[in-house]
Amino acid sequence: MSNTVIAILTFAVCLGAGLLILRPVLGIYVDSYAVRVKPKKESEETAAEKPKDSALLALCKTIGELVLSVMPAVADKRTVELLIQANYRTPDHLAIYMGIRSMLCGLVLGLGFLAGTTNPINLVLSLPAAVLAWLIPNFFLAGRAKKRQSDILRELPVVIDLMLVCAQAGLGLLMSIDKVSKETEDSCPILAVELRQLINDVKVFAKSVPYALREMGERCGVDELINMASALIAAEQKGSDISYPLQQQAEALRDRLKRKKEEEAGKVPVKMVPVIMIFIMPLILAPMLGPAVVTIVTAIGPIMQGIK
């Protein structure tokens, strides 16, 4: 291999390693640039994501629709709640999800049937494995819902502060929500879409403001957002100023987030114990006890040979 090829390969490896190391730093600048230059999206009618166009997803959707038509009870309440909280809210999402679960169960049962031709125990074991394959997608869906709830919880203090400023400036509840949803499209994209959905529910679908607020809190699944919605509903029904409950909710939310971070910081030493015992303690004990162990083995070796 020539020196030129070796030099090119070395440069490519060093460049790739440097990009991997600097990826977090570059990501910050890329995200900042994207926020500054990306055009505003057109207003959507709903906050739900649309399924992607894919042959595999189309197959899952067909299978899911068939399963739901035969057994509608498989779409239990917990699964529907997780889909809504994970922002998969259309009937197509439900059909695709049920199709994925059905395909996993069918695959496990098919493999168990093939393995059961040689050993009947494999056929028996395939039944609990199929049940496990049916339940496993719920864990991934719950993780997606939890991540989205964490993002909402991180965006909520900013939205409450902006709504408080709008309320103190004399705007009403709906006007404050509309103004905040337009101004936070880049900084708080999830809650901005949810607030636009709330405005559409009130203006297009003629829902009452308390009902729309309560519905927004339930579909997001965040307790703090539900508490804020309840406080705004109470203030709206009494006809009082919404700035005071918003201020109280902002203070309570920041206090709750502070306690949560303190709890997470307090758990760090406990989480570090297995890491220390597995990775650090052997490195400390090996040089300390290694020579002593070698000396003991050397001294005991002739004695053991004499006994034999």
C-alpha positions in Angstrom: 0.0 0.0 0.0 1.4 3.4 -1.0 2.1 6.2 1.4 -0.6 8.4 -0.3 -3.3 5.8 0.4 -2.1 5.4 4.0 -2.0 9.2 4.5 -5.6 9.6 3.1 -6.9 6.8 5.3 -5.2 8.3 8.4 -6.6 11.7 7.6 -10.1 10.2 7.2 -9.9 8.3 10.5 -8.6 11.5 12.4 -11.3 13.6 10.8 -14.0 11.1 11.7 -12.8 10.8 15.3 -12.6 14.6 15.6 -16.2 15.0 14.3 -17.4 12.4 16.8 -15.6 14.1 19.7 -16.9 17.6 18.7 -20.4 16.4 17.8 -22.1 17.9 20.9 -20.4 21.3 20.3 -21.3 21.3 16.6 -24.8 20.2 17.4 -25.4 23.3 19.5 -24.3 25.6 16.7 -26.3 23.7 14.1 -29.5 23.8 16.3 -29.0 27.5 17.0 -28.5 28.2 13.3 -31.6 26.2 12.4 -33.7 28.1 14.9 -32.6 31.4 13.3 -33.1 30.6 9.7 -35.8 27.9 9.5 -39.1 29.2 8.1 -42.2 29.0 10.3 -44.4 26.0 9.7 -47.9 26.4 8.6 -50.5 26.1 11.3 -51.7 22.5 11.7 -55.2 21.5 12.5 -54.1 19.0 15.1 -51.0 18.4 17.2 -50.8 14.7 16.2 -48.0 13.5 14.1 -48.8 11.9 10.7 -47.7 8.4 10.0 -44.8 8.1 7.5 -45.2 6.7 4.1 -43.7 3.2 4.1 -44.5 -0.2 2.7 -43.8 -1.8 6.1 -46.0 0.6 7.9 -48.8 0.1 5.3 -48.5 -3.7 6.0 -48.7 -3.1 9.7 -51.7 -0.8 9.3 -53.5 -3.4 7.2 -52.9 -6.2 9.7 -53.8 -3.8 12.6 -57.1 -2.8 11.0 -57.9 -6.5 10.5 -57.1 -7.3 14.1 -59.2 -4.4 15.4 -62.1 -5.3 13.2 -62.1 -8.9 14.6 -61.2 -8.1 18.2 -61.8 -4.4 19.1 -61.1 -5.1 22.8 -57.3 -5.5 22.1 -57.1 -1.7 22.0 -57.3 -1.3 25.8 -57.5 2.0 27.6 -53.9 2.0 28.8 -52.6 1.5 25.2 -54.8 4.3 23.9 -53.6 6.6 26.6 -50.0 5.9 25.9 -50.5 6.5 22.2 -52.2 9.9 22.9 -49.5 10.9 25.3 -46.8 9.9 22.8 -48.5 12.1 20.2 -49.8 9.2 18.1 -53.4 10.2 18.1 -54.9 9.2 14.7 -56.7 5.9 14.0 -53.9 5.1 11.6 -51.4 5.2 14.5 -53.6 2.8 16.5 -53.9 0.4 13.6 -50.1 0.5 12.9 -49.3 -0.1 16.5 -51.7 -3.1 16.8 -50.3 -4.4 13.5 -46.7 -4.3 15.0 -47.8 -6.1 18.1 -49.7 -8.7 16.1 -46.8 -9.3 13.7 -44.4 -9.8 16.7 -46.8 -12.3 18.3 -47.3 -14.1 15.0 -43.5 -14.3 14.4 -42.9 -15.7 17.9 -45.7 -18.2 17.6 -44.4 -19.2 14.1 -40.9 -19.8 15.3 -42.2 -21.7 18.3 -44.3 -23.9 16.0 -41.2 -24.6 13.8 -39.1 -25.4 16.8 -41.8 -27.5 18.4 -41.6 -30.1 15.6 -38.4 -31.3 17.1 -39.0 -30.6 20.7 -42.6 -30.1 22.1 -41.3 -28.0 25.0 -40.4 -25.2 22.5 -44.1 -25.1 21.5 -45.2 -24.7 25.1 -42.6 -22.0 25.7 -43.7 -20.1 22.7 -47.0 -19.1 24.4 -45.4 -17.0 27.2 -42.9 -15.7 24.7 -45.8 -14.5 22.5 -47.4 -12.8 25.5 -44.1 -11.1 26.2 -43.8 -10.1 22.5 -47.3 -8.5 22.8 -46.3 -6.5 25.9 -42.8 -5.4 24.9 -43.9 -2.6 22.5 -45.8 -1.0 25.4 -42.5 -0.4 27.1 -41.0 1.5 24.1 -44.3 3.4 23.8 -44.2 4.3 27.5 -40.6 5.5 27.1 -41.6 7.7 24.1 -44.5 9.2 26.1 -42.3 9.8 29.1 -39.7 11.6 27.0 -42.4 13.8 25.5 -43.7 14.6 29.0 -40.2 15.6 30.1 -39.9 17.9 27.2 -43.3 19.5 28.0 -42.3 19.9 31.6 -39.1 21.6 30.5 -41.0 24.0 28.3 -43.9 24.7 30.7 -42.2 27.4 32.9 -41.4 29.5 29.9 -45.0 29.3 28.6 -46.4 30.1 32.0 -44.1 33.2 32.3 -45.1 34.4 28.9 -48.8 33.9 29.7 -48.3 35.8 32.9 -46.8 38.7 31.0 -49.7 38.7 28.6 -52.2 38.6 31.4 -50.5 41.5 33.2 -50.6 43.4 30.0 -54.4 43.1 29.9 -55.0 40.2 27.5 -57.6 37.6 28.1 -57.1 33.9 28.5 -57.6 32.9 24.8 -55.7 35.9 23.5 -52.8 35.1 25.8 -52.8 31.5 24.7 -52.9 32.5 21.0 -50.1 35.1 21.5 -47.9 32.6 23.4 -48.4 29.8 20.9 -47.2 32.1 18.0 -44.2 33.4 19.9 -42.9 30.1 21.2 -42.9 28.0 18.0 -39.1 27.8 18.1 -38.3 27.8 21.8 -41.2 25.6 22.9 -42.4 23.6 19.9 -44.4 20.9 21.7 -46.4 23.2 23.9 -46.9 25.7 21.1 -48.6 23.0 19.0 -50.7 21.9 21.9 -51.8 25.5 22.5 -52.7 25.9 18.9 -54.7 22.7 19.2 -56.5 24.2 22.1 -57.3 27.4 20.1 -58.6 25.2 17.2 -60.8 23.2 19.6 -62.4 26.4 20.9 -62.8 28.3 17.7 -63.4 25.5 15.1 -65.0 22.7 17.2 -66.9 25.1 19.5 -65.6 23.5 22.7 -65.8 25.5 25.9 -62.5 26.9 27.3 -62.6 24.8 30.5 -63.2 21.6 28.5 -60.5 22.4 26.0 -58.0 23.1 28.8 -58.9 19.9 30.7 -58.6 17.9 27.5 -55.2 19.4 26.7 -53.9 18.4 30.2 -55.2 14.9 29.8 -53.8 14.3 26.4 -50.4 15.5 27.5 -50.4 13.5 30.7 -48.3 16.0 32.7 -49.6 16.6 36.2 -48.2 20.1 36.3 -50.0 21.0 33.1 -53.2 19.5 34.5 -52.8 21.6 37.7 -52.3 24.8 35.6 -55.4 24.0 33.5 -57.4 23.4 36.7 -56.3 26.8 38.1 -57.1 28.6 34.9 -60.5 26.9 34.7 -61.3 28.0 38.3 -60.1 31.6 37.6 -62.1 31.7 34.3 -65.3 30.4 36.0 -65.0 33.0 38.8 -64.2 35.8 36.3 -61.1 36.8 38.2 -57.7 37.8 36.9 -55.6 34.9 35.6 -52.3 36.5 36.5 -52.4 35.4 40.1 -53.0 31.7 39.5 -50.3 31.7 36.8 -47.8 33.3 39.2 -48.7 30.7 41.8 -48.3 27.9 39.3 -45.0 29.2 38.1 -43.6 29.4 41.6 -44.9 25.9 42.5 -43.6 24.4 39.3 -40.1 25.8 39.7 -40.0 24.7 43.3 -41.1 21.2 42.3 -38.5 21.0 39.5 -35.9 22.2 42.0 -36.8 19.4 44.5 -36.8 16.9 41.6 -33.3 17.9 40.6 -32.1 17.7 44.3 -33.6 14.2 44.5 -31.8 13.1 41.4 -28.5 14.6 42.7 -29.0 12.7 45.9 -29.4 9.4 44.1 -26.1 9.8 42.2 -23.8 8.4 45.0 -26.1 5.3 45.2 -25.9 4.8 41.5 -22.1 5.1 41.5 -21.7 2.2 44.0 -22.0 -0.6 41.3 -19.7 1.3 39.0 -17.1 1.7 41.7 -17.3 -1.9 42.8 -17.0 -3.3 39.2 -14.6 -0.9 37.5 -12.6 1.0 40.1 -12.1 -1.3 43.1 -10.4 -4.0 41.0 -7.9 -1.4 39.7 -7.1 -0.4 43.3 -7.0 -3.9 44.8 -4.9 -5.5 41.9 -1.7 -3.6 42.6 -2.2 -3.7 46.3 -2.9 -7.4 46.7 -1.2 -8.7 43.6 2.4 -9.0 45.0 1.1 -10.4 48.3 -0.9 -13.1 46.5 2.2 -14.0 44.4 4.4 -14.2 47.5 1.8 -16.4 49.3 1.5 -18.8 46.3 5.2 -19.0 46.0 5.6 -19.8 49.7 2.8 -22.4 49.8 3.8 -24.1 46.6 6.7 -26.2 48.1 4.6 -27.1 51.1 1.7 -28.4 49.0 4.2 -30.4 46.8 5.7 -31.9 50.0 2.2 -32.9 51.3 1.4 -34.6 48.0 
